[in-house]
Amino acid sequence: QVQLQESGPGLVEPWQTLILTCTVSGGSIKSNGYYWTWIRQAPGKGLEWMGCIGYSGATDYSPRLKSRTVISRDTSKSQFTLQLTSVTPEDTAVYYCVKARGDYMYENWGQGTQVTVSS
């Protein structure tokens, strides 16, 4: 039922800010009990949970990325966004937006979008 689609730049220069948008269809991002999540996978590495925003608007972030990460939402557009500041080549990854019920309880994934950090 619910579908998620990531959008944003495929190439970002070092020290700039990455902004990705996830558009949700077939469901409400204000539905009780769901968390809207960003996960990434760098080349040759495992999945890395970045953070999420809940149906109430409360956010939670990975300690490793918290200082550089902001997740927000626009309920009128059924979208939530990821902002990652001061990017480096180590931020090169496929970025996914995900609908979750709780910790590790991922129900729906976007297709993922490749982001390369390079000058």
Secondary structure, 3 states (H helix, E strand, C coil): CCEEEEECCCEECCCCCEEEEEEEECCCCCCCCCEEEEEEECCCCCEEEEEEEECCCCEEECCCCHHHEEEEEEHHHCEEEEEECCCCHHHCEEEEEEEEEECCEEEEECCCEEEEECC
